[in-house]
Amino acid sequence: MKQNKNKVILHFISGIKSGGVEQFLINYSPYLIENGFVVYVAYQHEAHAKSLVKLENAGCICIRLANKRKHPIKNLIDSIKLIKKINPDIVECHQDLANFFPLIAARFSGSKVRIAHIHSSNTDVNMPKLILRFMKYLIKVNATQRVACSTNAGNFVYGNLSFNVIPNAINMIEYRFNHIDRQTYRAMLKLTDTFVIGHVGRLTRAKNHIRLFSIFQEIKKHHENAKLLLIGGGELEQELKHAAKVMNLSNYIIFLGETNNVEKYYSVMDIMILPSLYEGGPIAAIEGQANGLSMVLSNKVDPSVEILKSTKLLSLQATNQEWFYEIEKLRMVSRDRMNDNLQMQNTDFNIEHGKVNLFRFYLFLLAEEEKV
């Protein structure tokens, strides 16, 4: 380990969008920086402007590399050059199945602590099983440490091998229910006297928005004043807007897009639905519970996010009517959303606990490497 005061960690991510990986870095990095770490983020693709600003405001030094799909050799060379230039104490890779690429670069460059960090429990990429197994093998043999955001995510890549779970922790106070925000933003969105169903997440296949729309259709049969509030952007935005039109839902779905103050909008919602095809550990589920929102999630998400009694996991095989009945049961229960926030503060998903645990984990790895 280097003898200078600051420890250096280099994170490799696919791109700077508005997803869970970026939020993980935004939530955890400030504490690490305050306690002697320098945090670099290496990314590909053109950065989403708002997310880039958030990462930089969190103290991260962001560096763009060549796109490995278009220029794999250049990406590998860029990665090796960057690693040798900044000489990080820790290289941590957040590209799921593509983690083998920066891990090989880090190993070639002589990095002693190489962390594979898995954030998803499946993949949308259609590939032969043999290639999938080979990618997982390359991750396992080139990583010195195995990490995942949840048990499901870890099992997906590491199988029977041991790994550490680092939860997607958040600032619980920031997401606490606020009655003034509720009134202000409901008035702004013209949602007064409206039953608001919410969904927060990128507009991607994994989030299963078409099924969400179908469940919402069932809700509309019983609640004429219901509207669906979607927060997030993504590659399927135009396709989903077209689907909403075909399903005669355009007047009842609000595509809010990406926002810098998502915590305000949780207070607007009455219930949240996440019928995901797969998830590692969705940060939105933690944020929603911190706000005291009742929610129904698909059982394809990691069960660790089912924390409050007002959160239920339901099979995607259940009918839309069954999803509605579960939603209706939760809607009828009167609860104290502020008290829910207090309960969430006592969990491992509280960043106040998580940031200290992650800091100690890094120090442990560095101390072990120093012994070698």
C-alpha positions, 0 to 999 in steps of 0.5 A: 500500500502506498505511504501517502495519506490519501487512499485512492479508489477507482470505480469502473462503471458502464456509463453515467446515467441515472441508475442505481450504480450512480446513486450508490457512488453519490451516496457513499463517496462523500464520507469516504472522501471526508475520511481520506479517500480520493475517488475516481470514476471511469465511465464510457458513453456520453454522460447524462449531464445531471448525473455527472454533476451529482457525481462531481458534487459528491466529490468524484473525479470522473474520467471518460474512456473509449466505448468498449463495444465500439473500441474494445482494444482502446478501452482496455489500453485506456483503462490500463493507462489510467490505472498506472497513472493514478495507481489506485489502492483499490479498483472496484468494478460495477459493470455486472457481467462486463466486470471481467474487462476492467478486472483484467486491466487492473490485474495486468496493471498490478492492482492488488485489490480488485473488487467485482461489485454486482448490482443486478440479478440477471441480464437483458443481453441475449447470449449463449449460456457457454459465453455467459458462464465464461464471463462469470468465470473471468470475473471470479478468477480476476477479482480478489474480492467479490461484492454484491448489492444483494444476495440474489445479485451475488448468487447470479454471478458468484454461484456457490462462492462466498461474497460480501453484501453491501446494501444500496444505503440512502440518507433516510432523513432526506426521504422522510415524508413531508406534508408541505411537499405533498400539497405543493407538488400535487397542486403543481402536477394537478393531482389534488383529490387524486389517487396517485400510483408511483413508479421510480426507475429507468425506462428499461425492459427490466422495470416491466412498465407494460405490466405496470400499465396493465395493473394500472388499467385494473386500478382505473376500473375501481378508482376513476381518480387514479393517475400513474406518476412515472419518474425516470428516463431511459431508452424506452421512453417513446415506446412506452408513451406509444404503448400508453396511447394504444392502451388509452392511458395517455391522459392518466400517466404522467411521464415526469422524466428525470429529476434532481429532487426525486425525494419530493415526489415520493410524498406526492404518491399514495402507493408505489408499484415495482413489477420488475422482471429482475432487480438486484436491490432497487434503491427506489424500494428503499427510498419509498419505504423511507418515505412511508409509502406502501408498495407492491413489488414483484418477487423477482427483486431481492427479498431483503428490500421487503422491510416494512409491513406495508411492503409486499412481494407478489409473483408476476404470475399473479393476475392484474386483479390479484395485484389490485387486491393487494394494492387495495388492502394496503391502501385501506390500512392507516399508517404513520409515514413519519414513524416508518422513516424512524423504522428505516433509520434502524436498518442497514439501508441507512447510509449513516450505518452503511458508509461506516461499514463500507469505509471499514471494509476498504480499510480491512482490505488494504490492511490485509493487502499490506500484510502480503 
